């Protein structure tokens, strides 16, 4: 299958921020951020971030005078880049950040620390992308507080975008890591192969996915994962697009692949169930099975583009609100 518009960014992706990586090399970057009255500050606690709740969730940007921001040092601040034309800094008060019992407990009115995943579809798309970026950095830092080679503590460099081992004899520099994973819609032309995991909500079916292993190409990973999970062999593998997926640190690489019409599905221990679905069955699923993945996911996009290529009525118009509402622009 040929994708219809793979150039359009997926949710969490796109040009929502000007990263300006060269600014990370300025040793006085934090001083410059504090001197800039337009700097926007994001507060994180572990993998959650401070958001405003009404009328719809939005990032609770803090002013530089906020005590949580004013006393933040290089050990807890990360320069994200320029968001909507303004410098944007993450203050990470999660694991590894110093405890500050002297700071006031009360948060600004109408704010709360929230995990990104449950609220992502209600955020403006650019704010969701920014929080996804911030969340991935927070998780990476929390998991690399100590050097993996010698066990010594690490300290941040390059405005929080690298960690440096404190042991003089080691001095390893650690950079953010992402885990590449393939996600693929397998079709035989008229049907789509979808599977479900036991932990998912009742009726939820999605495209097949799995992590890329060392020494493996993306195409090899597609073939292996599909065969391991469903015993179906595929060909004509076509790349579609990618999506950052910070739960916790994946990069989803989306594909279409072809299978023969007589391919028999046999599930492994990785899936509770898998089966072929026609377009008519997918539309009927708006009232039962299958429950498709959220529209914020690349999985939904792959299903939707395949569906629309063979239907006079787009899938989006046939699914019921509010479950299928798209994120705010």
C-alpha positions in Angstrom: 0.0 0.0 0.0 1.2 3.5 -0.8 0.7 6.0 2.1 -1.5 9.0 1.2 0.3 11.8 3.1 3.3 10.5 5.1 4.8 14.0 5.2 2.2 15.2 7.7 3.7 14.9 11.2 2.3 12.4 13.7 1.0 13.5 17.1 4.0 14.4 19.5 6.0 15.2 16.3 6.5 18.2 14.1 8.2 21.6 14.3 6.7 22.6 17.6 10.0 23.8 19.0 13.2 25.4 17.8 15.8 23.4 19.6 18.8 25.7 18.9 21.3 23.0 20.0 24.2 25.5 19.8 22.7 27.4 22.8 23.4 24.3 24.9 27.1 24.9 24.7 26.9 28.3 26.4 28.2 27.8 30.0 26.0 30.7 31.1 22.8 29.5 29.5 20.9 29.5 32.8 21.9 33.0 33.7 20.8 34.1 30.2 17.4 32.3 30.7 16.9 34.1 34.0 17.7 37.5 32.6 15.2 37.0 29.8 11.8 38.0 31.1 10.1 36.1 28.3 11.5 32.7 29.4 8.8 30.1 30.0 9.5 27.5 32.7 8.0 24.0 32.9 7.9 22.2 36.2 8.3 18.4 36.2 8.1 15.9 39.1 9.3 12.5 37.9 7.4 11.6 34.7 4.6 14.1 35.4 4.4 17.8 34.6 2.5 20.7 36.0 -0.6 21.6 34.0 -3.6 23.9 34.3 -6.9 22.0 34.4 -9.5 24.4 33.2 -11.1 25.0 30.8 -9.0 22.4 29.0 -5.6 21.0 30.1 -2.7 23.2 29.2 0.9 23.6 30.3 1.2 25.6 33.5 4.2 27.8 32.5 5.7 29.4 35.6 7.3 32.8 35.8 11.0 33.1 36.7 10.0 34.6 40.1 8.3 31.4 41.2 10.4 30.0 44.1 10.5 26.6 42.5 12.1 28.2 39.5 14.2 30.9 41.1 16.3 28.5 43.1 16.7 25.8 40.4 20.3 25.1 39.5 22.1 23.4 36.7 21.5 20.1 38.3 17.7 20.3 37.8 17.3 22.7 34.8 17.2 21.7 31.1 17.1 24.1 28.2 14.4 22.7 25.8 14.7 25.4 23.1 12.4 28.1 21.9 8.6 27.4 22.1 6.3 29.8 20.3 9.2 32.2 20.0 10.1 32.2 23.7 13.0 30.4 25.5 11.7 27.4 27.3 13.3 25.6 30.3 12.3 22.5 32.1 12.9 22.4 35.9 13.0 18.7 36.9 12.3 18.2 40.5 12.1 14.4 40.2 14.6 11.7 41.2 18.1 13.2 41.4 17.0 16.7 42.1 17.8 18.1 45.5 15.0 18.2 48.1 13.7 21.7 49.0 11.6 21.4 52.1 11.9 25.2 52.5 9.8 26.0 49.4 6.0 26.5 49.7 3.9 23.4 49.3 1.0 25.1 47.6 1.0 25.0 43.8 -0.5 27.8 41.7 -4.3 27.8 41.6 -6.0 25.4 39.1 -2.8 23.4 38.6 -1.8 19.9 39.2 1.0 17.4 38.3 -0.4 15.1 35.7 0.9 12.2 33.6 1.0 13.0 29.9 -0.7 9.9 28.5 -4.2 10.3 29.9 -4.5 14.0 29.0 -2.5 14.1 25.7 -5.5 14.1 23.4 -7.0 17.1 25.2 -3.8 19.2 24.9 -3.0 21.5 22.0 -0.8 19.5 19.7 2.2 21.7 20.1 2.0 21.6 23.9 1.6 17.8 23.8 4.8 17.6 21.7 6.6 19.8 24.1 5.6 17.8 27.2 6.5 14.5 25.4 10.0 15.9 24.8 10.3 17.1 28.4 9.0 13.8 29.8 11.5 11.8 27.7 14.4 13.9 29.1 13.2 13.6 32.7 13.0 9.8 32.5 16.4 9.5 30.8 18.0 11.7 33.6 16.3 9.7 36.4 17.7 6.4 35.0 21.3 7.6 34.5 22.1 9.3 37.8 25.0 6.9 38.1 27.5 5.8 35.5 26.7 2.4 33.9 30.5 1.7 33.5 31.9 2.5 37.0 28.9 3.4 39.2 30.0 6.9 40.0 27.5 9.8 40.2 26.8 11.7 37.0 26.3 15.5 36.5 24.6 17.3 33.7 26.4 19.1 30.9 25.3 20.9 27.7 22.2 22.6 29.4 21.0 19.2 30.6 21.3 17.3 27.4 24.3 15.1 28.4 25.4 13.5 31.7 29.1 13.3 32.6 30.6 10.6 34.9 32.3 12.2 37.9 35.1 9.7 38.2 38.3 11.1 36.7 39.4 7.8 35.4 36.1 7.1 33.6 34.6 10.5 32.6 32.1 8.8 30.2 29.6 11.2 28.6 26.0 9.8 28.4 23.5 11.1 25.9 19.7 10.7 25.8 18.6 7.3 24.5 15.7 6.2 22.4 14.4 2.7 21.8 13.5 2.1 18.1 10.4 0.0 17.6 8.6 -1.0 14.5 4.8 -0.8 14.2 3.2 -2.3 11.1 -0.2 -2.6 9.5 -0.3 -5.9 7.7 -3.0 -6.3 5.0 -4.0 -8.7 2.3 -5.6 -5.8 0.4 -9.1 -6.2 1.7 -8.4 -7.0 5.3 -6.2 -5.7 8.1 -4.4 -7.9 10.6 -4.9 -6.5 14.1 -4.0 -8.0 17.5 -4.6 -7.3 21.2 -2.7 -7.7 24.4 -4.4 -9.0 27.5 -3.7 -5.9 29.5 -5.5 -3.6 27.0 -9.1 -2.3 27.5 -11.8 -4.7 26.5 -12.2 -4.9 22.7 -9.0 -2.9 21.9 -7.2 -4.1 18.8 -4.2 -2.5 17.2 -1.4 -2.9 14.7 1.5 -5.2 15.5 4.7 -3.8 17.0 7.9 -4.7 18.7 11.4 -3.5 19.5 14.2 -3.6 17.0 17.0 -6.0 18.2 20.8 -5.5 17.9 22.1 -6.3 14.5 18.7 -6.1 12.9 17.4 -3.8 10.1 14.0 -2.3 10.4 12.7 -4.5 7.6 14.1 -7.6 9.3 12.3 -6.5 12.5 9.0 -6.1 10.7 9.2 -9.6 9.3 10.4 -11.2 12.6 7.8 -9.5 14.8 4.8 -10.3 12.6 5.9 -13.9 12.2 6.6 -14.3 16.0 3.3 -12.8 17.0 1.0 -14.2 14.4 2.9 -16.8 12.3 2.1 -14.7 9.2 4.9 -14.0 6.7 5.0 -10.6 5.0 6.5 -9.0 2.0 6.4 -5.6 0.2 7.3 -3.7 3.4 6.8 0.1 2.9 7.9 2.8 5.4 5.2 5.3 6.3 6.3 7.7 9.1 7.6 7.8 12.6 6.3 9.0 16.0 8.2 9.8 19.2 6.5 7.8 22.0 7.8 8.8 25.4 6.2 5.9 27.3 8.9 5.8 28.3 11.4 6.4 25.5 10.4 4.8 22.2 10.6 6.0 18.6 7.8 4.2 16.7 8.7 3.5 13.0 5.6 2.9 11.1 5.2 0.5 8.1 2.7 -1.2 5.8 3.3 -4.8 4.8 1.6 -7.3 2.6 0.5 -10.8 3.4 -1.2 -13.4 1.2 -5.0 -13.7 1.4 -4.8 -17.3 2.7 -2.4 -16.5 5.5 -3.5 -18.4 8.7 -3.1 -16.5 12.0 -1.7 -18.3 15.0 -0.9 -16.1 18.0 2.0 -16.5 20.3 2.4 -15.8 24.0 2.9 -12.1 23.2 -0.7 -11.5 22.1 -4.0 -12.6 23.6 -5.6 -12.7 20.2 -5.1 -11.6 16.6 -7.4 -11.8 13.6 -8.2 -10.3 10.2 -10.7 -7.4 10.0 -12.5 -6.2 7.0 -13.4 -2.5 6.6 -17.0 -3.2 7.4 -16.0 -5.0 10.6 -13.8 -2.1 11.6 -16.7 0.4 11.2 -19.0 -1.9 13.1 -16.4 -1.9 15.8 -17.4 1.7 16.8 -20.1 -0.1 18.8 -18.1 -3.0 20.1 -15.1 -4.9 18.6 -12.6 -3.7 17.6 -12.0 -0.7 19.7 -9.3 1.1 17.7 -6.2 2.7 19.3 -6.5 6.5 20.1 -6.2 8.9 17.2 -3.1 10.3 18.8 -1.2 7.1 17.9 0.6 6.2 14.7 -1.3 2.9 14.9 -4.6 4.6 14.3 -3.1 6.6 11.5 -1.9 3.5 9.7 -5.3 1.9 10.0 -7.1 5.0 8.9 -5.0 5.5 5.8 -5.5 1.9 4.7 -9.2 2.1 5.4 -9.6 5.4 3.4 -7.7 4.0 0.4 -10.5 1.5 -0.1 -13.6 3.3 1.1 -15.7 6.1 -0.4 -16.5 7.4 3.1 -13.4 8.2 5.3 -13.1 6.3 8.6 -13.0 9.5 10.6 -16.6 10.4 9.6 -17.8 6.9 10.5 -16.5 6.8 14.1 -18.5 8.1 16.9 -17.7 11.2 19.1 -16.5 11.9 21.7 -14.2 8.9 21.8 -12.8 9.6 18.4 -12.3 13.3 18.6 -9.0 14.6 17.4 -6.6 16.6 19.6 -7.0 20.4 19.6 -5.1 22.2 16.9 
